[in-house]
């Protein structure tokens, strides 16, 4: 597996997002099966594993900790905390430390390599969070820190206090808003960029049908790109990816990831999957090189295609109401 750098952390070029093992895409994977898949991902060359305290109320962290325990010193674990409201500096430091200690206990480790602020509320000054992160780095509790879904301004303000290791946000061929300012800022400041949902929740696999249905806590129930009319309207994008995949002896998902990897050398996507052949397919995308000419052709064709539907936090939050009516 090729490697890349997130700040001073060396990681595999394509990591693994583990959220889907526990929630967000229908019934959770059984723990023995999920542990086996995570360990097989490591065997295939994956060294970056992403989780969060919010995923299944901590269950995902426990899963990741158990799975990676035998190879703990050979992997990079990234997790996230969430806080809102207003706090004094002392209160903020105490609360972040409490969140971190709880995550470390669930993960079964004494440190994490990368600790993200999971969303960045306006109510908490980013400078205050950055200062606490600097203290945690100095103590060896974390090796680096990051922000999720941060704006360019928030990134610059935080980075000036304690340099950021990485910024994590949704980014894919179907969601490119961060190209305007955040990705250029990361390049300027030497910050890694970690796209979650780099395959647009599986849409870019080319396997999605307008007839597909989703149940339970599957977020695709509320992500508008999966609405039947939008699935049909986005077919030109799928056709484009399929065409390039056929030319390269690859899959549409691999073309999507290779496009992203070609764009910038500090981008490290973390696609998630619950099937071994899909995990291998995604990791193998790191070995698929696009030429500059191929990349330019893809970009030119993408410029002609309108994307229908997206994924918003508001839509995902609406899933809770659907789950209540299901009961």
C-alpha positions in Angstrom: 0.0 0.0 0.0 1.3 3.4 -0.9 1.6 5.9 2.0 0.8 9.6 2.4 1.4 12.1 5.2 -1.3 13.8 7.3 0.9 16.4 9.0 3.6 14.4 10.6 1.6 11.1 10.6 2.4 8.6 7.9 -0.7 6.6 6.8 -1.9 4.4 4.0 -3.1 6.3 1.0 -6.7 4.9 1.4 -7.9 4.3 5.0 -11.1 2.7 6.4 -14.1 4.5 7.9 -15.6 2.1 10.5 -18.9 3.8 11.3 -20.9 1.6 9.1 -20.1 -1.5 11.1 -22.1 -0.2 14.0 -24.8 2.1 12.6 -25.9 4.4 9.8 -26.4 1.8 7.1 -29.0 -0.6 8.4 -28.5 -3.5 10.9 -25.1 -3.5 12.5 -22.5 -6.1 11.5 -22.0 -8.7 14.1 -18.9 -8.0 16.3 -17.0 -11.1 15.4 -17.5 -10.4 11.7 -16.6 -6.7 12.0 -13.5 -7.6 14.0 -12.4 -10.0 11.3 -13.0 -7.5 8.5 -11.0 -4.7 10.3 -8.1 -7.1 10.8 -8.3 -8.3 7.2 -8.2 -4.6 6.1 -4.9 -4.3 8.1 -3.6 -7.4 6.4 -4.4 -5.8 3.0 -2.2 -2.7 4.0 -4.7 -0.4 5.7 -3.1 1.5 8.6 -5.6 4.3 9.1 -8.8 3.5 10.9 -11.5 6.2 11.7 -14.1 6.1 14.4 -15.9 8.5 16.8 -17.4 8.5 20.3 -20.8 9.3 18.6 -20.9 6.1 16.5 -23.4 3.8 18.2 -22.8 5.6 21.5 -19.2 4.4 21.8 -19.8 0.9 20.6 -17.8 1.5 17.4 -14.8 2.7 19.4 -14.9 -0.5 21.5 -15.1 -2.5 18.3 -12.2 -0.8 16.7 -10.1 -1.1 19.9 -10.7 -4.8 20.1 -10.0 -5.4 16.5 -6.7 -3.5 16.4 -5.4 -4.5 19.8 -3.0 -7.1 18.3 -1.5 -4.6 15.9 -1.9 -1.4 18.0 1.6 -0.1 17.5 1.3 -0.5 13.7 -1.8 1.5 13.0 -3.1 5.1 13.2 -6.4 5.4 15.1 -8.5 8.5 14.6 -11.5 9.3 16.7 -13.7 12.4 17.4 -15.4 14.2 20.2 -18.4 16.5 20.1 -19.2 19.5 22.3 -21.5 22.5 22.0 -22.7 25.2 24.2 -20.3 27.8 25.9 -17.6 27.0 28.4 -14.8 28.8 30.2 -11.3 27.7 29.2 -11.0 25.6 32.4 -14.4 23.9 31.8 -13.6 23.3 28.2 -10.3 21.6 29.0 -11.9 19.5 31.7 -14.7 18.4 29.3 -12.4 17.6 26.4 -10.2 15.6 28.7 -13.2 13.7 30.0 -14.3 12.9 26.4 -10.8 11.7 25.5 -10.3 9.5 28.5 -13.7 7.8 27.8 -12.6 7.2 24.2 -9.2 5.9 25.3 -10.9 3.5 27.7 -13.3 2.2 25.0 -10.4 1.9 22.5 -8.2 0.1 25.1 -5.2 2.4 24.5 -3.3 5.2 26.3 -3.3 7.5 23.3 -4.7 8.2 19.9 -2.8 9.4 16.9 -5.5 11.8 15.6 -8.2 13.4 17.7 -10.8 15.4 15.8 -13.4 18.0 17.0 -16.5 16.5 15.5 -18.2 19.5 13.9 -17.1 23.0 14.9 -19.9 25.0 16.7 -19.7 28.8 16.6 -20.4 28.8 20.4 -16.9 27.5 21.3 -13.9 29.6 20.2 -11.6 27.4 18.0 -8.6 29.0 19.6 -9.7 27.6 23.0 -10.1 24.1 21.6 -6.7 24.4 19.8 -5.0 25.4 23.1 -6.4 22.3 24.9 -5.2 20.2 22.0 -1.8 21.6 22.3 -1.7 20.5 26.0 -2.9 17.0 25.1 -0.2 16.7 22.4 2.5 17.9 24.9 1.3 15.2 27.3 1.4 12.4 24.7 -2.4 11.7 25.0 -2.8 12.5 21.3 -0.2 12.8 18.5 -2.1 15.2 16.4 -5.5 16.9 16.1 -8.1 17.9 13.5 -11.4 19.5 12.8 -14.4 18.0 11.0 -16.6 20.1 8.7 -14.6 23.3 9.5 -14.6 26.4 7.4 -11.5 28.0 6.1 -11.7 30.7 8.7 -12.0 28.2 11.6 -9.1 26.2 10.2 -6.8 29.2 10.0 -7.7 30.5 13.4 -7.2 27.1 15.1 -4.0 26.3 13.2 -2.4 29.6 14.4 -2.6 28.3 18.0 -1.8 24.6 17.6 -1.0 23.4 14.1 -3.7 21.1 12.7 -2.8 17.6 11.5 -5.9 17.0 9.4 -9.3 18.3 8.4 -12.1 15.8 7.8 -15.1 16.6 5.7 -17.4 15.0 3.2 -15.8 15.2 -0.2 -16.4 13.2 -3.4 -17.1 13.7 -7.1 -20.7 14.4 -6.0 -19.7 16.9 -3.2 -17.0 19.3 -4.1 -17.7 22.5 -2.2 -14.5 22.3 -0.2 -12.4 22.8 -3.3 -13.2 26.5 -3.2 -11.3 27.4 -0.1 -10.8 24.6 2.5 -8.6 22.3 0.4 -6.5 25.2 -0.9 -6.0 26.4 2.7 -5.0 22.9 3.8 -2.4 22.8 1.0 -1.0 26.2 2.0 -0.8 25.3 5.7 0.5 21.8 5.3 -2.7 20.2 6.7 -3.9 16.8 5.6 -7.4 16.5 4.1 -9.4 13.4 5.0 -12.6 12.9 2.9 -15.4 10.9 4.6 -18.0 9.4 2.3 -15.6 9.6 -0.6 -17.9 7.3 -2.6 -21.0 9.3 -1.8 -22.4 6.7 0.6 -21.8 4.1 -2.1 -23.5 5.9 -4.9 -20.2 6.1 -6.9 -19.9 2.3 -6.8 -22.3 2.3 -9.7 -24.4 -0.3 -8.0 -27.2 1.9 -6.8 -30.6 1.5 -8.4 -33.7 3.7 -8.3 -35.6 0.6 -7.1 -33.4 0.2 -4.0 -35.1 0.6 -0.7 -33.6 1.4 2.7 -34.9 0.7 6.2 -34.1 1.3 9.8 -31.2 3.7 10.6 -29.9 3.6 7.1 -29.0 7.2 6.3 -29.7 6.7 2.6 -33.4 7.0 3.6 -32.9 10.7 3.9 -29.9 11.5 1.7 -31.5 13.2 -1.3 -29.1 11.8 -3.9 -30.8 8.4 -3.2 -34.3 9.7 -4.0 -35.5 7.8 -7.0 -35.7 10.7 -9.3 -32.2 11.8 -8.4 -30.8 8.3 -8.9 -32.1 8.4 -12.4 -31.0 12.0 -13.0 -27.4 11.2 -11.9 -27.1 8.3 -14.4 -24.8 10.3 -16.7 -22.2 10.5 -13.8 -22.4 6.7 -13.3 -22.0 6.2 -17.1 -18.9 8.5 -17.1 -17.3 6.6 -14.3 -18.2 3.2 -15.8 -16.7 4.2 -19.1 -13.4 5.3 -17.6 -13.4 2.1 -15.4 -13.7 -0.1 -18.5 -10.8 1.7 -20.1 -8.6 1.2 -17.0 -9.7 -2.3 -16.1 -11.0 -0.9 -12.8 -14.3 -0.2 -11.1 -16.3 3.0 -10.9 -15.5 3.2 -7.2 -11.8 2.9 -7.9 -11.9 5.6 -10.6 -13.6 7.9 -8.1 -10.9 7.3 -5.5 -8.1 7.5 -8.0 -9.5 10.9 -9.2 -9.3 12.1 -5.6 -5.9 10.8 -5.0 -4.6 12.3 -8.2 -5.9 15.8 -7.3 -3.7 16.4 -4.2 -1.1 14.3 -2.5 -2.3 15.3 1.0 -5.8 13.8 0.5 -6.4 10.5 2.2 -10.0 9.2 1.7 -11.6 6.9 4.3 -14.3 4.9 2.5 -16.3 2.5 4.6 -17.6 -0.9 3.7 -18.9 -4.1 5.4 -17.9 -6.5 2.7 -14.3 -7.8 2.3 -14.3 -7.6 -1.5 -15.4 -4.0 -1.3 -12.8 -3.2 1.3 -10.1 -4.7 -1.0 -11.5 -2.9 -4.0 -11.3 0.4 -2.2 -7.8 -0.2 -0.9 -6.6 -1.3 -4.3 -7.6 2.1 -5.7 -4.3 3.4 -4.1 -2.4 1.5 -6.8 -4.5 2.8 -9.7 -2.7 5.7 -11.3 -4.5 8.2 -13.6 -2.3 10.0 -16.1 -2.6 13.8 -16.1 -4.4 13.5 -19.5 -6.9 11.0 -18.0 -7.5 13.2 -15.0 -8.1 16.3 -17.2 -10.6 14.4 -19.3 -12.5 13.3 -16.3 -12.6 16.9 -15.0 -13.7 18.2 -18.3 -16.6 15.7 -18.5 -17.6 16.3 -14.9 -17.9 20.0 -15.7 -20.7 19.1 -18.1 -22.7 17.0 -15.6 -25.2 18.4 -13.1 -25.3 16.6 -9.7 -28.8 16.0 -8.3 -29.2 15.7 -4.5 -26.7 15.8 -1.7 -26.2 14.9 1.9 -26.8 17.5 4.7 -26.5 17.3 8.4 -30.1 18.5 8.6 -31.3 15.6 6.4 -29.4 13.0 8.4 -30.8 14.4 11.7 -34.3 14.0 10.2 -33.7 10.2 10.3 -34.4 10.3 14.0 -37.9 11.4 13.4 -38.4 8.6 10.8 -37.1 6.0 13.3 -39.6 7.3 15.9 -42.5 6.9 13.5 -41.2 3.4 12.6 -41.8 2.3 16.2 
